Amino acid sequence: MPEQKLTFTACVALAAANPDSAFCEQDLPLLEQRFREWATFLRCERFEAGAGQYICIYFPDWIETEITEAFQTNPTSAWSMSSLAWSMLRLRARLELGAQACLPLPPLTAALQEALARRGLCAAGRLSSAFALLTFFPVPDGCGQCALQADCPRLTRAGGVEQ
């Protein structure tokens, strides 16, 4: 498999693999421009908090504001912009962590909340950025440590829990 890089083409391919996040064809020129603008602002930080090690991949707040404002004038393009931001986050996570099938969400302990707050990413006990991925570093095998375990759609199938 060729080495993957954070490119617009790779983001389009990643989005196309998931029908819920595919881009509208007429928005591709806009999205390519946004990709060039946003790529330099995509942040990736590894850090320790309490006894754990974590990685957070995120965009600054102004990108969320830009997308939110776009929903007022052109919801279709705004949806594509949101999908682009998420595709960029997911692709960067793959580059940093490998092709993990899942990125378990760590419980937001007091130490983790404090570490995220110092980065401007936690308010009122929750992750405050709409465009951020937070997980353990390195990613543990299995779902045993994930805060979303009880509600995870990957674990809940046909009314039962996968073993």
N, C-alpha and C positions, 0 to 999 in steps of 0.2 A: 504494500500500500504506500503511495507517495506521501511525503511529509505534507501535512496540512498547515496552511498559513492563514492568518486573518486577512482575507481578501473579500472584495465585494462578490466575486463569483462564488466563493465558498459559502458566503452567507445566503446567497440566492439558492444554492443547492440545498443547504440545510433547511431553509424555510420551505422549499418545494417538497421536501420529504414529509412535511406535516401539513395537511390541508388546512388546518386551523390557523396556520401562520404564513401561508403562501402570500406573496406580494401580488398586487394588481399590476398587470403588464404596463398599463399607461403610466404608472408611478416609477418605473425603473430609472428614468433619467434623474428624477428628484432624489430617489433613494441612493443612487450612485454618488450624487453630490453630498448628501447627508453622510454617507459612509466616509467619504474623504474628510469631511469636517469633524465627525465624531470620533474617528479612529484614534486620534491623538489624545483624546480625553478619556478613553476607556482605562479605568484604573484596576490594578490587581495588587492586593496586599496580602501577605502572609504574616500572621502574628500569633502570639501566645496570649491567652487570657485564662487565669486560674491555672488548672492542670491541663488545659487543652490547647491544641494548635489548630488554627483555622485559616481559611483563605476566603477573601471577599473580593468579588469582581463586580464593579459598579461604574455607573456614569454619574457625573455631577448633576445637581438638581436642575440646572438650566435646560438640560436636554428633556427632562420630564416636563418642564414648563412649556417648552417649544411644542412638544407632542400634544399636550393638553390644550394649548391654544389652537393648534391646527384642527382639533376636533370641532371647534366653533365654526370654521369656514369650509373645511373639506374633510368630512369624517372618513371617507374612503382612503384618502392619502394619509390621514393621521393613523388609521389602522395599519397601513403599510409601514409607516415610520415606526410605530410601536413594534411591529413584527421584526423590522430591521434591527432595532435596539436589542430585542431579545435574542435574535439570531447571532448578533455580535457577542453578546454575553455568553451564550451557549458555546459558540465556537471557541472563544477565549478559554472557557472552562475546559473544553476538550484538549486544547493546546497545553494547558497547565497541568491537567490531571489525568490525561489519557481518555480513552473513549468509555468512560464510566456510563453504565446504563442509568444510574441514579446518583443524585447528589443529595445525600441525607441532610436535612436541616437540623443543626444542633439546637438543643434546648437553650433558650436565651437566659442563661444564668446571670447573676448580678455581675460577675467578673466579665463575662462576654458583653453584656449591655454597656458596661463602663468602657471597655475597649472600643466598641462600636461608636459610642457617644463621642469619644475623643476624636474620631474620624468624621463626625457629623452624620453618622448613619443610624443612630438609634434615638428614638424619642418615645416617651410614654410606654416604655417596656416593649417596643416592637421595632423591627427594621423599618426605617423611615424613608428609604428610597424605593420608588416603584420599579426602578431598573437596577436591581442588584441580585447577585447570587452569593449565598453564604453557605459554606460547608466545612466539614472537618478537613484538616490537612495533616497527613495524607488521608484520603477517603477510606473509611473502614469497609471491610467486606460485610455485606448484609445490611439489614435495616435496624438492627438492635438498638442503635443509638439515636435514631431519627425521631425528632419531636413530632413529626406528622404521621407516625406509624399507624395510629388508630383510624385516621381519615384518608390514608393514602389510596388513591384510585388504582395504583399498581397492585396493591395487596388485596383489595376488595374486588372479588369477581363473583358474579351471579349470587350475591347474598352471602358468600362465604369468604373466608380468608385463605389465601394461598399458603401452602405449607412450605 
